Amino acid sequence: MSAPWDEDGGFAWERREAGQSWEQIGSELGCPPHVAQELGERYRAETDRIVMRDQIPLFDVPE
């Protein structure tokens, strides 16, 4: 089962990156602006976490 921010959050973040306000995005999703913002930010945080976890290091720099 997917979390709500998987689909709605992805949509919200894409719309935000395209220049829409959280009010506009919330209206499209049928939710208050703060909920749209939370969905978008959760999606972005989860995406960033996955990228950092799965990223292959280009260089091994000794400490």
Rosetta blueprint (number, residue, H / E / L):
1 M L
2 S L
3 A L
4 P H
5 W H
6 D H
7 E H
8 D H
9 G H
10 G H
11 F H
12 A H
13 W H
14 E H
15 R H
16 R H
17 E H
18 A L
19 G L
20 Q L
21 S L
22 W H
23 E H
24 Q H
25 I H
26 G H
27 S H
28 E H
29 L H
30 G L
31 C L
32 P L
33 P H
34 H H
35 V H
36 A H
37 Q H
38 E H
39 L H
40 G H
41 E H
42 R H
43 Y H
44 R H
45 A H
46 E H
47 T H
48 D H
49 R H
50 I H
51 V H
52 M H
53 R H
54 D H
55 Q L
56 I L
57 P L
58 L L
59 F L
60 D L
61 V L
62 P L
63 E L
